Amino acid sequence: MGTSRSTLPVHITSTHDHPATVTASSSQSQIPHMNTNPNRTSRVFANRVPRIPQPVNPLALSPDSDDGVPDRLWFSQDFMLGAGMVIIQPTTGKIVLLREGYTDPRDTTKIIYSWFLPKGRKDRDESLEQTALREAYEESGLRVSFLPLLIPNHAPLPPDLHPDVYYLPCHEPICINLHKWAKKRNNPNDYGGEYLTHWYVGQIPDDARVEQGTRMDDELGYETCLVTLEQALGLLRPGSILARIVRKAYALWLETRERLGSPEWQKFLAEMGHDLTSLGLGPALGPVLASRERQARASASAASLSASSSRSRNRTRAGSL
């Protein structure tokens, strides 16, 4: 899996105020008088103290991301591209994790487990989307499809599509992560390099079954587990790269489910000539429809309560006349 050199994001507050400047031609009368009493501060001087701007990190990105990296150039022998996947079962809200057991060198009677997500290197002439689906299938034994999500991204639309399609769910990668592989990893002349993994979100239906014979020789010890979000975050170590990826993928799924089920989205889809069944949601359609019904009931209940309160106020006014 490799380790990441990234650090957790730090929120930096910056200011664009500039410090006051004093030119060499300033007269003595323009310089504020310094009070010699250390227990008193001149009001004039206090108002003229230059404000020092907070440090601004030019590499800082959004709160979800680590800092950016300076412009770099890597040639083909010095980088690898890969793809991984967070697999969610929308109807249960559970997540697929893989684990591999090792004998504890300190106690040979004890098995320790490494927990991770399916991922791997891109094959030649393979797209990253194909890599994500293939690795998910090979390592987990599950037949996975993409889970369309409402995510902010900068991928342009093909020119023949209506601009509003940009606001529909898509299956672009939700993040990438970067880590370095060591020198001589693949052969004695290996310089080491950078491994960029693109992370997608996939889904499985209720009746998903683990197929046998999909794993490569060095993956035969993998086990496929279905766990809750809380379990996944604990097993992946809180704050780790993989835990952050899982947390973000799950938050995007919940947000997508609720937004697609909202009355505003029903109106938007109708105006575009779409409905929920035309979005290719797959197994996620059921939970989205359930969200729509739940929000419709809540809206009807709120309207009924408001009408009841209005009638009660009217009766109160009538009785006081």
C-alpha positions, -999 to 999 in steps of 0.1 A, spaced: 0 0 0 29 24 7 29 54 31 20 89 22 42 119 28 12 141 31 1 159 63 -34 167 75 -47 199 62 -42 230 83 -67 259 81 -48 291 76 -66 325 80 -50 352 59 -55 389 55 -50 412 26 -43 443 47 -9 459 41 13 474 68 14 512 70 46 527 57 65 558 68 86 577 41 119 592 48 104 627 43 79 623 71 83 652 96 88 647 133 53 660 140 39 631 120 56 605 142 34 594 171 46 603 206 58 573 227 45 576 262 73 568 287 49 553 312 49 515 304 15 511 320 -1 535 296 -4 534 258 -8 564 236 -41 562 217 -25 579 187 4 555 187 -18 525 191 -39 535 161 -8 538 139 9 506 147 14 488 114 -7 457 110 14 427 101 -4 404 77 -8 367 86 14 343 66 -2 331 35 6 296 22 7 297 -16 3 259 -18 -29 258 4 -59 243 -13 -95 235 0 -100 223 36 -105 188 23 -71 186 7 -35 186 18 -13 214 5 -5 214 -32 30 207 -46 52 230 -67 53 225 -104 72 193 -112 82 172 -142 85 135 -140 94 112 -168 78 78 -175 103 57 -155 97 79 -124 60 77 -119 31 52 -118 -6 57 -123 -31 37 -104 -68 37 -94 -86 26 -63 -122 24 -51 -144 30 -21 -172 5 -25 -205 13 -7 -236 -8 -4 -263 19 -6 -292 0 8 -273 -9 40 -248 20 42 -220 -5 46 -185 -3 31 -163 -30 16 -128 -33 32 -101 -58 24 -79 -74 50 -48 -96 50 -35 -116 80 1 -119 91 17 -139 119 28 -116 147 66 -120 149 64 -113 186 38 -140 192 35 -167 165 1 -178 178 -14 -144 171 -26 -131 137 -25 -94 130 -45 -78 101 -38 -51 76 -69 -33 64 -71 -15 31 -92 -6 0 -89 -22 -34 -64 -4 -57 -37 -11 -82 -16 1 -111 -31 10 -145 -24 -16 -172 -11 -4 -206 -38 10 -229 -63 9 -200 -83 39 -188 -83 48 -151 -120 40 -149 -113 5 -162 -85 2 -138 -107 11 -108 -134 -14 -118 -109 -42 -126 -90 -38 -94 -122 -37 -73 -133 -70 -90 -99 -87 -88 -91 -79 -52 -126 -81 -36 -143 -107 -59 -173 -84 -62 -189 -71 -94 -189 -34 -88 -204 -5 -107 -198 32 -103 -219 52 -78 -229 85 -95 -223 114 -71 -228 151 -70 -192 163 -67 -174 196 -74 -150 190 -103 -133 208 -132 -140 182 -159 -155 200 -190 -185 186 -207 -185 174 -243 -197 202 -266 -229 182 -276 -242 181 -241 -265 207 -225 -246 228 -199 -271 217 -171 -257 182 -174 -227 195 -155 -249 196 -124 -261 159 -126 -244 131 -108 -212 117 -123 -185 92 -115 -154 113 -118 -126 105 -92 -133 122 -58 -96 126 -50 -60 115 -59 -32 107 -35 5 107 -40 32 87 -23 68 78 -32 80 43 -38 115 33 -27 146 29 -49 152 -6 -63 116 -16 -57 111 -32 -91 147 -38 -102 183 -29 -92 182 1 -115 150 15 -102 154 51 -91 122 51 -71 94 75 -80 59 89 -74 28 68 -74 -5 87 -82 -37 69 -73 -71 81 -85 -99 72 -62 -134 65 -74 -166 55 -56 -184 23 -65 -215 4 -53 -228 -32 -50 -264 -45 -47 -280 -63 -18 -274 -97 -33 -237 -92 -41 -216 -123 -37 -178 -127 -35 -166 -147 -65 -137 -171 -62 -106 -172 -84 -104 -134 -92 -72 -126 -71 -36 -127 -83 -11 -150 -67 1 -123 -42 -35 -115 -33 -47 -149 -24 -46 -141 13 -71 -112 9 -105 -113 26 -135 -92 17 -154 -77 46 -186 -56 48 -184 -31 77 -201 1 89 -186 35 84 -175 37 121 -159 3 119 -141 13 86 -127 45 101 -114 26 131 -99 -2 112 -81 21 87 -67 42 116 -84 75 123 -68 104 103 -50 81 78 -51 88 41 -75 58 35 -98 68 64 -100 104 50 -109 90 16 -136 68 30 -151 95 51 -153 119 22 -168 93 -2 -194 84 24 -203 121 30 -206 127 -7 -230 97 -10 -252 109 19 -253 144 4 -262 131 -30 -289 109 -17 -306 138 2 -302 164 -25 -315 141 -53 -345 133 -30 -353 170 -24 -383 188 -40 -359 213 -55 -341 186 -74 -373 170 -85 -383 203 -101 -348 207 -117 -349 172 -132 -384 178 -146 -373 210 -162 -344 191 -179 -367 163 -190 -352 138 -166 -363 118 -136 -345 98 -110 -348 66 -130 -328 82 -159 -297 90 -139 -281 56 -140 -282 53 -102 -283 15 -102 -286 0 -66 -285 36 -52 -319 44 -68 -339 27 -39 -323 48 -11 -327 80 -32 -364 72 -38 -368 65 0 -352 99 7 -376 116 -17 -406 100 1 -392 108 35 -387 145 26 -422 146 10 -438 133 42 -418 158 63 -428 186 40 -465 175 42 -463 172 80 -448 207 83 -475 222 61 -502 204 81 -487 217 114 -485 252 100 -521 251 88 -532 237 123 -513 265 141 -530 291 118 -564 278 125 -557 278 162 -546 314 160 -577 324 141 -600 307 167 -581 325 195 -587 359 177 -624 351 171 -629 342 208 -614 374 220 -637 396 199 
